[in-house]
Amino acid sequence: MDFGTSSGHVKRERDNNELDRACSGRASDEEDGSATRKKLRLSKEQSAYLEESFKEHNTLNPKQKLALAKQLNLRPRQVEVWFQNRRASWLID
């Protein structure tokens, strides 16, 4: 019986994984020894500051994002995702 696990399929999957790694700039977890990143919990102060910033402007330009990230000791991507999630919940309400 053939369950669709031909060697061509395995090779394509391996090639795709290598391409993903090359594009992301990160090695796989097995290679660098790290586990998946733990979800960050923001402090009350960080959350409050982000909320106040959101009330002023619900979108950020790159300079604002970088400034907020530095002030709150977060990565710019974390600030970006927080704003994306906050806009999504704002639209639902």
C-alpha positions as CSV (number, residue, x, y, z in Angstrom):
1,M,0.0,0.0,0.0
2,D,1.2,3.5,-0.8
3,F,0.2,6.2,1.6
4,G,1.6,9.1,-0.4
5,T,5.0,9.2,1.3
6,S,7.1,8.9,-1.8
7,S,10.7,10.1,-1.6
8,G,9.9,13.0,-3.8
9,H,7.4,14.3,-1.2
10,V,9.9,14.0,1.6
11,K,12.5,15.8,-0.4
12,R,10.1,18.6,-1.3
13,E,9.2,19.0,2.4
14,R,12.9,19.1,3.4
15,D,13.6,21.7,0.7
16,N,10.6,23.8,1.9
17,N,11.9,23.6,5.5
18,E,15.4,24.7,4.4
19,L,13.8,27.6,2.4
20,D,11.7,28.6,5.4
21,R,14.8,28.7,7.6
22,A,16.8,30.6,5.1
23,C,14.0,33.2,4.7
24,S,13.4,33.6,8.4
25,G,17.1,33.9,9.2
26,R,16.7,31.4,12.1
27,A,18.0,27.9,12.4
28,S,15.6,25.1,13.4
29,D,15.1,24.4,17.1
30,E,17.1,21.2,16.8
31,E,20.1,23.1,15.5
32,D,20.3,25.9,17.9
33,G,19.1,24.0,21.0
34,S,16.3,26.4,21.9
35,A,12.7,25.5,22.6
36,T,9.7,27.4,21.2
37,R,9.5,30.9,22.5
38,K,7.5,31.3,25.6
39,K,4.5,33.6,25.4
40,L,5.4,36.9,26.9
41,R,3.1,38.3,29.6
42,L,3.1,42.1,29.6
43,S,3.3,43.9,32.9
44,K,0.4,46.1,34.0
45,E,2.5,49.1,33.3
46,Q,3.4,48.0,29.8
47,S,-0.2,47.2,29.0
48,A,-1.4,50.5,30.3
49,Y,1.1,52.4,28.3
50,L,0.2,50.5,25.1
51,E,-3.5,51.2,25.8
52,E,-2.8,54.9,26.2
53,S,-0.7,54.9,23.0
54,F,-3.6,53.1,21.2
55,K,-6.1,55.8,22.3
56,E,-3.9,58.5,20.8
57,H,-3.2,56.6,17.5
58,N,-4.5,53.2,16.6
59,T,-1.8,52.6,14.0
60,L,1.9,53.1,14.4
61,N,4.6,54.2,11.9
62,P,7.9,52.4,12.1
63,K,9.5,55.2,14.2
64,Q,6.7,55.1,16.8
65,K,6.9,51.3,17.0
66,L,10.6,51.4,17.6
67,A,10.2,54.2,20.2
68,L,7.5,52.3,22.1
69,A,9.5,49.1,22.0
70,K,12.5,50.8,23.4
71,Q,10.5,52.5,26.2
72,L,8.8,49.3,27.2
73,N,11.8,47.0,26.7
74,L,10.0,44.9,24.1
75,R,10.9,43.8,20.6
76,P,9.3,46.0,17.8
77,R,7.5,42.9,16.5
78,Q,5.8,42.5,19.9
79,V,4.5,46.0,19.8
80,E,3.4,45.5,16.2
81,V,1.4,42.4,17.1
82,W,-0.1,44.0,20.2
83,F,-1.5,46.8,18.0
84,Q,-2.7,44.4,15.4
85,N,-4.6,42.3,18.0
86,R,-5.9,45.5,19.7
87,R,-7.3,46.8,16.4
88,A,-8.9,43.5,15.8
89,S,-10.7,43.5,19.1
90,W,-11.6,47.2,18.7
91,L,-13.3,46.5,15.4
92,I,-15.3,43.6,16.9
93,D,-16.6,45.8,19.8
